[in-house]
């Protein structure tokens, strides 16, 4: 069993604390590694190292930064199988998704590396003679990157690649539940010829490390992916120094299936969008609104689709479609949500209980019907393989119900009527809307939430800009002015 260390200023170091956190395989409930329970002093050391290194890294030619970021992606590719196995072991990902996540992380590093020479400013006209107004884009500085447990290597890529290519340094904190992929990535960093301190890796609890990072005066941006509760605490802490926050938080994505939908497409896509990552993704379809005229047929087809998915330990069964939830606490929360729905009048179509595996945190793919819009299962994030299905009679009703949420990250629409699709897209209030396809973003797009789903975004040129600040220079070049 491996015991991790911290990585600060280009060196592996022991934590200043003496406690460790056990990392659990959610498929077997076995302890697979240990990681230091870092302290505020560890944070201070890491931030100081990042702050000192950032000055040199910012002045490094952009092409060199891009080459370094590209190399990181290439080295992940060389260890692709290792990262896939680590994801399956520490997070319980199905093989297809684990391999897809690793490939997406590789692609992200390579994609972001290409932006090194595309960070551009402007020259704008001045109102004065003999003067130029120049708009520079510069790195924001030290980034505190807080990574969640559900996509630990891809979201690491989002934070590390974007930070480093823009000239920022980073202090990375993986989830205390899934640090093994980040620890493996840190080995890649350690083997590269990079300035010490531009990348630092610390582990521990969010309450201690997250607060220390968010309140540190030498941290210039906190980029966090996680729950609304955790994001709220980070934002409150960051307010002390007016530190910029980039937050991707929870979601409650509606899927609207109209009477004009291709049901084959809708059923396949909703199944993927609900069960991907065992139902543990912020962009997962979390509630379905289906037109009353096709509701019975849609539910029957969705039932067959859900029941056709194989539940199992992805390390033992490469064909398993659905793995475990991340922890016992998570599965208990899902159980409570389903029980509450039934008590409020919902009907279990399929699933509704734990899997029959001897160990692990498995929950069966579950469909709930006869669900009304006011039920808890419609209003609150489930974060598990459970989909509530409700009906609507008019498009106005579907749009109103879809928008009636505190969240605003992802949404989807299923219809073959272009006019209907455009109307719904234009009236939905979400950062992302998928039409006739599963919920999954692209690296060149823009991943952003509204309302309680977050502030700022990731991916593409718009995500890159969050890591930059603007400096305007007014240059008077009339040296002989009287």
VEXGUVO-897006 format. One record per residue (C-alpha): residue in one letter; x, z, y negated. Coordinates in steps of 0.2 Angstrom, whole numbers. Layout:
! residues N
[A [X Z Y]]
...
***
This chain:
! residues 482
[X [0 0 0]]
[X [7 -5 -17]]
[X [9 7 -31]]
[X [9 -3 -48]]
[X [20 1 -64]]
[X [17 -3 -82]]
[X [26 -17 -90]]
[X [31 -13 -108]]
[X [44 -23 -119]]
[X [50 -34 -105]]
[X [53 -20 -92]]
[X [43 -11 -78]]
[X [41 7 -83]]
[X [32 23 -76]]
[X [17 29 -86]]
[X [20 45 -96]]
[X [6 52 -87]]
[X [7 58 -68]]
[X [-11 52 -62]]
[X [-15 37 -52]]
[X [-31 27 -49]]
[X [-35 21 -31]]
[X [-40 3 -30]]
[X [-54 0 -18]]
[X [-58 -16 -7]]
[X [-77 -17 -10]]
[X [-80 -26 7]]
[X [-72 -12 17]]
[X [-71 3 5]]
[X [-53 5 9]]
[X [-39 10 -3]]
[X [-28 -6 -6]]
[X [-17 -1 -20]]
[X [-14 12 -34]]
[X [-11 10 -52]]
[X [-6 22 -66]]
[X [-19 31 -76]]
[X [-10 27 -93]]
[X [-10 38 -108]]
[X [-12 36 -127]]
[X [7 37 -127]]
[X [9 22 -116]]
[X [-3 12 -128]]
[X [8 17 -143]]
[X [24 11 -134]]
[X [16 -6 -129]]
[X [8 -9 -146]]
[X [25 -5 -154]]
[X [34 -17 -143]]
[X [21 -31 -146]]
[X [22 -28 -165]]
[X [40 -30 -165]]
[X [41 -45 -154]]
[X [27 -54 -163]]
[X [37 -57 -178]]
[X [50 -68 -168]]
[X [36 -76 -158]]
[X [27 -82 -173]]
[X [42 -91 -179]]
[X [46 -99 -162]]
[X [42 -118 -164]]
[X [24 -121 -158]]
[X [30 -133 -145]]
[X [41 -120 -137]]
[X [26 -108 -136]]
[X [15 -122 -128]]
[X [29 -125 -115]]
[X [29 -107 -111]]
[X [10 -106 -109]]
[X [10 -122 -98]]
[X [24 -114 -87]]
[X [13 -99 -84]]
[X [-1 -110 -77]]
[X [11 -120 -67]]
[X [18 -104 -59]]
[X [0 -97 -55]]
[X [-2 -114 -46]]
[X [13 -111 -36]]
[X [6 -94 -30]]
[X [-12 -101 -29]]
[X [-16 -94 -11]]
[X [-9 -77 -16]]
[X [-21 -75 -31]]
[X [-36 -81 -21]]
[X [-33 -68 -8]]
[X [-30 -55 -21]]
[X [-47 -59 -29]]
[X [-56 -59 -12]]
[X [-48 -42 -8]]
[X [-50 -32 -25]]
[X [-66 -40 -31]]
[X [-75 -47 -15]]
[X [-76 -65 -21]]
[X [-82 -78 -9]]
[X [-68 -90 -5]]
[X [-75 -105 -14]]
[X [-78 -95 -30]]
[X [-61 -86 -29]]
[X [-52 -103 -27]]
[X [-62 -110 -41]]
[X [-58 -95 -53]]
[X [-39 -97 -49]]
[X [-40 -116 -53]]
[X [-49 -112 -69]]
[X [-36 -100 -74]]
[X [-22 -113 -71]]
[X [-32 -126 -80]]
[X [-35 -114 -95]]
[X [-16 -111 -97]]
[X [-13 -129 -96]]
[X [-27 -134 -108]]
[X [-22 -121 -121]]
[X [-4 -126 -120]]
[X [-9 -143 -127]]
[X [-16 -135 -143]]
[X [2 -129 -148]]
[X [4 -144 -160]]
[X [-14 -145 -165]]
[X [-15 -129 -175]]
[X [-18 -137 -192]]
[X [-20 -132 -210]]
[X [-26 -142 -225]]
[X [-21 -148 -242]]
[X [-36 -147 -255]]
[X [-37 -153 -273]]
[X [-32 -141 -287]]
[X [-42 -140 -303]]
[X [-25 -139 -312]]
[X [-12 -152 -315]]
[X [5 -151 -305]]
[X [-2 -139 -292]]
[X [-6 -141 -273]]
[X [-18 -129 -264]]
[X [-12 -127 -246]]
[X [-22 -119 -232]]
[X [-11 -112 -218]]
[X [-17 -106 -201]]
[X [-6 -92 -195]]
[X [-7 -80 -179]]
[X [-18 -64 -182]]
[X [-4 -53 -175]]
[X [-5 -41 -160]]
[X [-20 -44 -149]]
[X [-27 -30 -138]]
[X [-34 -39 -123]]
[X [-47 -30 -112]]
[X [-51 -39 -96]]
[X [-66 -35 -85]]
[X [-67 -33 -66]]
[X [-79 -48 -62]]
[X [-67 -63 -67]]
[X [-50 -54 -68]]
[X [-38 -69 -68]]
[X [-48 -81 -77]]
[X [-52 -70 -92]]
[X [-34 -64 -92]]
[X [-30 -82 -94]]
[X [-42 -83 -109]]
[X [-34 -69 -118]]
[X [-16 -72 -113]]
[X [-15 -91 -115]]
[X [-24 -91 -132]]
[X [-14 -76 -139]]
[X [3 -83 -135]]
[X [0 -101 -139]]
[X [-6 -96 -157]]
[X [9 -85 -160]]
[X [1 -68 -156]]
[X [8 -55 -145]]
[X [-3 -46 -133]]
[X [-6 -29 -124]]
[X [-16 -32 -109]]
[X [-27 -20 -100]]
[X [-35 -25 -84]]
[X [-50 -16 -77]]
[X [-46 -1 -68]]
[X [-56 -8 -53]]
[X [-46 -25 -52]]
[X [-29 -24 -58]]
[X [-20 -32 -43]]
[X [-22 -50 -50]]
[X [-15 -45 -67]]
[X [-1 -36 -59]]
[X [4 -52 -49]]
[X [3 -62 -65]]
[X [14 -49 -73]]
[X [28 -54 -60]]
[X [27 -72 -67]]
[X [30 -66 -85]]
[X [44 -55 -79]]
[X [52 -70 -71]]
[X [51 -81 -86]]
[X [64 -82 -101]]
[X [53 -75 -114]]
[X [55 -63 -129]]
[X [53 -45 -124]]
[X [37 -37 -129]]
[X [26 -53 -132]]
[X [17 -48 -116]]
[X [14 -30 -111]]
[X [3 -24 -97]]
[X [-5 -6 -96]]
[X [-17 1 -84]]
[X [-30 15 -84]]
[X [-47 20 -90]]
[X [-56 11 -104]]
[X [-61 27 -112]]
[X [-43 32 -115]]
[X [-34 16 -117]]
[X [-48 6 -125]]
[X [-50 19 -138]]
[X [-31 20 -141]]
[X [-29 2 -143]]
[X [-45 -1 -154]]
[X [-39 13 -166]]
[X [-21 8 -167]]
[X [-16 2 -185]]
[X [-4 -11 -178]]
[X [-17 -19 -167]]
[X [-24 -34 -177]]
[X [-38 -40 -165]]
[X [-47 -32 -150]]
[X [-52 -46 -138]]
[X [-64 -37 -125]]
[X [-75 -44 -111]]
[X [-87 -30 -104]]
[X [-103 -21 -106]]
[X [-113 -19 -122]]
[X [-110 0 -121]]
[X [-91 -2 -120]]
[X [-91 -15 -133]]
[X [-101 -4 -145]]
[X [-88 10 -143]]
[X [-73 -3 -146]]
[X [-82 -9 -162]]
[X [-85 9 -168]]
[X [-66 13 -165]]
[X [-60 -3 -173]]
[X [-70 1 -188]]
[X [-58 14 -193]]
[X [-45 1 -198]]
[X [-57 -13 -201]]
[X [-48 -22 -186]]
[X [-56 -38 -180]]
[X [-66 -38 -164]]
[X [-69 -52 -152]]
[X [-82 -46 -140]]
[X [-90 -55 -125]]
[X [-103 -43 -118]]
[X [-118 -43 -107]]
[X [-132 -56 -105]]
[X [-150 -58 -99]]
[X [-151 -76 -97]]
[X [-168 -84 -95]]
[X [-171 -99 -84]]
[X [-186 -109 -89]]
[X [-193 -121 -76]]
[X [-207 -132 -83]]
[X [-220 -142 -74]]
[X [-210 -157 -76]]
[X [-194 -150 -68]]
[X [-186 -158 -53]]
[X [-188 -143 -41]]
[X [-173 -148 -30]]
[X [-162 -147 -45]]
[X [-170 -131 -52]]
[X [-169 -122 -35]]
[X [-151 -127 -32]]
[X [-146 -123 -49]]
[X [-155 -106 -51]]
[X [-148 -101 -34]]
[X [-130 -105 -40]]
[X [-133 -97 -57]]
[X [-140 -81 -49]]
[X [-129 -78 -34]]
[X [-112 -84 -41]]
[X [-100 -69 -40]]
[X [-113 -59 -30]]
[X [-124 -59 -46]]
[X [-110 -51 -56]]
[X [-107 -63 -71]]
[X [-114 -61 -89]]
[X [-120 -79 -89]]
[X [-129 -77 -72]]
[X [-148 -82 -73]]
[X [-156 -65 -74]]
[X [-174 -70 -76]]
[X [-185 -85 -72]]
[X [-200 -91 -81]]
[X [-209 -105 -71]]
[X [-224 -114 -75]]
[X [-239 -107 -66]]
[X [-244 -124 -59]]
[X [-228 -125 -49]]
[X [-224 -106 -46]]
[X [-229 -105 -28]]
[X [-219 -120 -23]]
[X [-204 -115 -33]]
[X [-204 -98 -26]]
[X [-206 -104 -8]]
[X [-191 -116 -10]]
[X [-181 -103 -19]]
[X [-184 -91 -4]]
[X [-177 -103 8]]
[X [-162 -106 -3]]
[X [-159 -88 -5]]
[X [-161 -84 14]]
[X [-149 -98 18]]
[X [-135 -89 10]]
[X [-123 -80 21]]
[X [-118 -62 16]]
[X [-101 -56 22]]
[X [-83 -50 19]]
[X [-75 -66 11]]
[X [-58 -61 19]]
[X [-65 -61 36]]
[X [-77 -75 34]]
[X [-72 -90 23]]
[X [-90 -97 24]]
[X [-98 -81 17]]
[X [-108 -86 1]]
[X [-111 -69 -5]]
[X [-99 -54 -5]]
[X [-101 -36 -10]]
[X [-104 -28 -26]]
[X [-89 -20 -35]]
[X [-94 -2 -31]]
[X [-106 11 -24]]
[X [-111 15 -42]]
[X [-116 -4 -45]]
[X [-126 -5 -29]]
[X [-135 11 -33]]
[X [-140 3 -50]]
[X [-147 -12 -42]]
[X [-157 -2 -30]]
[X [-164 8 -44]]
[X [-169 -9 -53]]
[X [-178 -16 -38]]
[X [-187 1 -34]]
[X [-193 2 -52]]
[X [-199 -16 -51]]
[X [-209 -13 -36]]
[X [-216 3 -43]]
[X [-221 -7 -58]]
[X [-231 -20 -47]]
[X [-218 -33 -42]]
[X [-217 -40 -25]]
[X [-202 -42 -14]]
[X [-201 -60 -8]]
[X [-185 -58 1]]
[X [-171 -46 2]]
[X [-173 -30 -7]]
[X [-161 -19 3]]
[X [-143 -17 7]]
[X [-134 -28 19]]
[X [-132 -23 37]]
[X [-113 -23 37]]
[X [-105 -8 43]]
[X [-95 -4 27]]
[X [-94 -11 10]]
[X [-106 -13 -5]]
[X [-117 -27 1]]
[X [-134 -31 -6]]
[X [-145 -45 1]]
[X [-150 -59 -11]]
[X [-167 -54 -18]]
[X [-182 -62 -26]]
[X [-195 -53 -35]]
[X [-212 -61 -38]]
[X [-228 -55 -48]]
[X [-216 -49 -62]]
[X [-222 -47 -79]]
[X [-212 -49 -95]]
[X [-213 -30 -99]]
[X [-205 -24 -83]]
[X [-188 -16 -84]]
[X [-181 -29 -72]]
[X [-185 -42 -85]]
[X [-179 -32 -100]]
[X [-163 -25 -93]]
[X [-147 -33 -86]]
[X [-147 -32 -67]]
[X [-129 -38 -63]]
[X [-133 -40 -45]]
[X [-140 -53 -33]]
[X [-158 -51 -38]]
[X [-169 -63 -48]]
[X [-186 -58 -55]]
[X [-198 -73 -57]]
[X [-212 -73 -70]]
[X [-225 -87 -74]]
[X [-230 -95 -90]]
[X [-244 -107 -95]]
[X [-237 -115 -111]]
[X [-220 -120 -118]]
[X [-223 -109 -133]]
[X [-225 -94 -121]]
[X [-210 -98 -111]]
[X [-199 -100 -127]]
[X [-206 -84 -134]]
[X [-202 -74 -118]]
[X [-185 -82 -116]]
[X [-180 -76 -134]]
[X [-188 -59 -132]]
[X [-172 -50 -128]]
[X [-158 -40 -135]]
[X [-145 -52 -128]]
[X [-141 -69 -132]]
[X [-127 -76 -121]]
[X [-133 -89 -109]]
[X [-150 -98 -105]]
[X [-155 -113 -95]]
[X [-169 -126 -95]]
[X [-176 -137 -80]]
[X [-187 -152 -85]]
[X [-186 -171 -83]]
[X [-195 -173 -100]]
[X [-182 -176 -113]]
[X [-194 -172 -127]]
[X [-198 -156 -119]]
[X [-180 -152 -115]]
[X [-175 -155 -133]]
[X [-189 -144 -140]]
[X [-184 -129 -129]]
[X [-165 -131 -133]]
[X [-168 -132 -152]]
[X [-179 -116 -151]]
[X [-170 -105 -139]]
[X [-158 -92 -148]]
[X [-143 -91 -136]]
[X [-125 -96 -138]]
[X [-126 -107 -122]]
[X [-140 -117 -115]]
[X [-138 -127 -99]]
[X [-150 -141 -95]]
[X [-154 -146 -77]]
[X [-137 -138 -71]]
[X [-130 -122 -66]]
[X [-124 -109 -78]]
[X [-105 -112 -80]]
[X [-95 -116 -95]]
[X [-80 -128 -98]]
[X [-63 -123 -105]]
[X [-65 -136 -119]]
[X [-82 -130 -124]]
[X [-86 -114 -133]]
[X [-92 -98 -125]]
[X [-101 -87 -137]]
[X [-115 -74 -137]]
[X [-128 -69 -150]]
[X [-136 -53 -154]]
[X [-129 -39 -142]]
[X [-120 -52 -131]]
[X [-105 -51 -143]]
[X [-96 -57 -158]]
[X [-84 -71 -159]]
[X [-81 -83 -144]]
[X [-69 -91 -132]]
[X [-63 -108 -126]]
[X [-60 -124 -135]]
[X [-54 -126 -152]]
[X [-67 -114 -159]]
[X [-61 -100 -147]]
[X [-43 -104 -153]]
[X [-47 -101 -171]]
[X [-53 -83 -168]]
[X [-34 -79 -165]]
[X [-29 -86 -182]]
[X [-30 -81 -200]]
[X [-30 -91 -215]]
[X [-17 -90 -229]]
[X [-20 -100 -245]]
[X [-5 -105 -255]]
[X [-7 -111 -274]]
[X [9 -120 -278]]
[X [13 -125 -296]]
[X [27 -137 -295]]
[X [29 -140 -314]]
[X [45 -131 -316]]
[X [47 -137 -335]]
[X [30 -130 -340]]
[X [32 -123 -358]]
***
